Structures are given as C-alpha cells and as structure tokens.
C-alpha cells in the first residue's frame, strides 16, 4: 500500500495540473471537437468512395487525432517543460521514484483519452454517426497508438529544450493531422506523399480506427505492422535517450 499511495497522489496531482492547463486542453479536447463539428456540417473535404456523410469518415479519424494530441503533444510539452525547470530531477529523487512518476503520467494520458473519446463519440452520434463495425478492434489500436505517440512525445521531451519541444510537437501535430488520413483520405494524397504517410503512426492508427467502426473495410497486415513497430520502437528510443535534467 505504501508503494501505491505515492503513485495515486502523483496521478491526482498530474491530472489536476493537466486539466488546469488551458492551452493543452484546447489541443486535447477543443481542436478535435472543433474539427469534427465544423467539417461534418460544412461538407468541403474529399470523402472516401462509398461514404455519404462526412461524419462517417471523420469520427474514427478524430478519435485517432485525440490519441495523438494527448499522448504526443500534451505529454511531450508538459514533460519537456518539467525537465527544463528541473521538476523531473527533483521528483525522481523523492520516494515517489521515476517508475511511479512515469506510471502516473501514462495513467493521466489514458484518463484524458477516455474523456476525449466520450465527448467525441457523443458529438459524432449527435451529428448522425452510426458506427457499425467491430469496435473491439479499436482497443489494441488505441493502446498501440498511445504507446507510439507517447514514445515520440517523450523522445522530444527528454532530448530537447522545453521551447523546442513545444514548437516541434505542434509542428508534428499539424503535419501528421494532414498526412494521417484523419481529415483528408489517404487515397486523395499524391502518390509519393501517400506512400510516405502510410509509414507513419498517424495514418496506421486512423486506418485501423476506420476499419474498427465499419464492417465493410479491412486493414492490411502491414498497417498493423507499422503501428506496432512505432509502438515498440518510439518508447525504446525515448527510454534510451531520455535525460532527466
């Protein structure tokens, strides 16, 4: 019990701090919801063949975007500035310890993702989305996506200055949003760009999420391979290069 109490206390603290940071909540909650509602009501984006309502294409992609925004952007920027101001070094030296500190941060990521999913799904259903696929397939995809993007976020946070992490995380967010098949279908991208995009975790996650909520589609094995490779590779590289101070 003594080992669990510091973890629970740190998790509660991390969650309160995350919810108080308006700019991170904007990225995590506001932007995905805004994109979902706006592009569902304003039909200006290209849609995959066979898709009638924009929300049917957008909803799974926005769920993937939620994973990316919380696991990579919020976690990366928050951890980067904690490292910059020597907070991580001090916390790591306390009885809390580094393993429980990392566990607390990852727990908060999962809690915020659950909140995001609830809000996004409610909004999508209100906009006319009727998911009909094998939603259970989304669970391993979300876990793998969270690991991949958390690894990328911690890789930046553990090797770069806080301000550089802030700029790079936001730049990657925009780039992967455009190349990830979340608001623009992958088959609408130019050939070389599409090939490159399919090797990135954002596109792999959005493709699997789309398949999970639609019986009519299936995901190639190489898409799962790309996501799993990022899920293992990014955290391992982050762990190998992370500097606590």
N, C-alpha and C positions, 0 to 999 in steps of 0.2 A: 504493500500500500504506500510505503514511503517513496518508492520509485515512481508510482503513478501520480501522486499528488503534484509534484513539480511539473510534470507533463500537462496535467489538466489545468493547472494555474497558468502556465505559459500559453496553452491553447486559448484559454479565455481571454488573456491579455492580447494575444495576436489578433483574435477575432474582433475585439473592441477597437483596436488600432486600425485594422483594415476597414471596418465599417465607418470610421470617422474620416478616412482619407477620401475626400470628395472626388479628386481627380482620378483615383484608381477605381472608385465605384462607378464613375462615368464610363471608363473603359470597360469595366467588367459587366455592368448592368445597362447603362444608358445607351451606349453605342449599338450593341447587338439588338436591343429592343427597337431603337430608332430605325435601324436598317430594315428590320423585319416589317415594321408597320409601314414605313414610307414606301418601300419597293413592292409591298403587297398591294397597296392601294393605288400606287402610281405605276402602271404597267409599262415601264420603259426599258427594262432589261431583257436580253435574249433568254429564252427558255429552252430546255432540252426537248427533243421530239417527244410528243405524246403527253406533255404536261400542259394542262389548260390554265390552271390558276397559278399565279406567281408564288403564292404562299406554299404550294405543294413542293416546289423546288427550294424555296428559301428556308423553310423551317429547319430541315436537317442540317443545312449549311450553317445557319445561325447558331444551332446547338454546338457545332464544331468550333465556330468562332468563339463561343463562350468559354470553351475549354482553353483555347489559345490565349484569350485575353487574361484569364485568371492565372493559368499555370505559367505562362511565359512573361507577360507584361507586368502584371501586379506583383507576382512573386519576385521576378527579376529586379524590378525597380526598387521595391521595398527592401529586399535583401542587399542590393547594391549600396543604398544609402546607409543602411545599418552598418555595413562593413566600412564605408567611407568615414563614418563618425565613430568608429571603434566600438560600436554597441555589440557586435558579434563576438569580438575578442573578450569583452567583459562577461557576457552571458555564458560563453563557452567555458570560462574559468570558475563559474559558480557551481553549486551542487546540481543544478539543472543538467549540465553536461551538453556536449554537442549532439549526441544521438537524439536525446529527448527534444532538444531545440529544433532539429530538423523535422522530427516526427510531428511536433506541434505546428510547424509551418505547413507541412503537407496536409495535416488534418484540416486546417483552416481553408486551404485551397479546395478540398473536397466539399466542405460545408458551403462555401460560397458558390461552387459549381452547382450544388443541389438547389440552392436558392435561384440561381440563374435559370436552370432547367425548368423549375416550377413556373417562373414568370414567363419564360419564352413559350413554353407549351401552352399555358393558359391564353396568352396573347394570340398564338398561332391558331388555336382552336376557335377563338372568337372571330378570327379573320377568315374562317372557313376551312381550316386544315383538318383532314380526316385521315390520320395515319392508319395504315392497314398492313404493315409489314411485321417482321419478326423483331420486335423491339429488344428482345433479349440479346440480339447481336450487338446492340449499341453498348452494352455494359463492358465487355472486354475492349471494345474500341475506345471508349471513354477512358478506361484505366490506362491503356497503352498511350493514348494521346496525351493524357495528363503527365505521364512519365516522360514522354518525349519533349513536350514543351517546358515542363519544369526543369528538365536537364538543360535545355537551351537557355532558359532564364537564369539558372544558377551558374552556368558556364560564363555568361556575361557578368553576372554579379560578382563572381569570385575571381575574375581576372582583370576587370576594367574599373575605372573610376566611376563613382556614382553618377556623375553628369553624363559620362559617355554611355553608361548602361541605359540611362533614361532616353537619350537620343536614339541609340541603336535599337532598343526594344520597340520604340514607337515606329521607327522606320521599317523594321521587320514585320510588325503588325500590319502596316498598310500594304507592304509588298505581298505577304502571304494571304492577306484578305483578297487581293486582286488575282493572285495566281492559284488560290486554293480551291477554286470551284465552289465558293460559298455564295457569291452574288453573280458571278459570270460563269456559265458552264465551261468545263474544261475543253469540250469539243468546239467551242467558239473561239478559243485562243489560236494564234498562229502555230503552225506545226512544231517548229523548234522550241517555242515557248511552252507548248503543251507537254512535250517530252520532258523538258526540264522540270515543269511543275509537278508532273507525276512522280518525281523522285523526292518530293518534299513532303514532310509530315502533314501539312495542312490539307493538301489535295487527297492524300490517302485517307485521312480521317473523315473528310467531308464525303468522299465516295462511299465509305463504309456506312456512315450515318444515313446517307440517302437510301442505300440498299436495305438497311435495317427497318426503315419505315415504309417500304414499298415492296410488295411481293413480286412485282414484275421485273425486278432487277437483281443481278447477282454481282458479286465482287470477285475479280480475278485474284488468284493466289498471290500474284506479285504485289498487289496493292496491300494486302495484309503483311507481306514480307517487308515492304518499305516501312510501314508504320512500326512493326515490331523491331526492325533494325534501329530506327530512331529511338524507340522506347528503351532499348538497352544501351545503344551507343552514346546518346547525349548525356544521360546521367553518369555513365562511367567516365566519360571525358571530363565532365564537371567535377566529379569527385577527385580525379587525378590532378586537376589544375587549380582547384579552389584554394584561395589564400584567405585566411580568416582575418588578416589585418593588412 
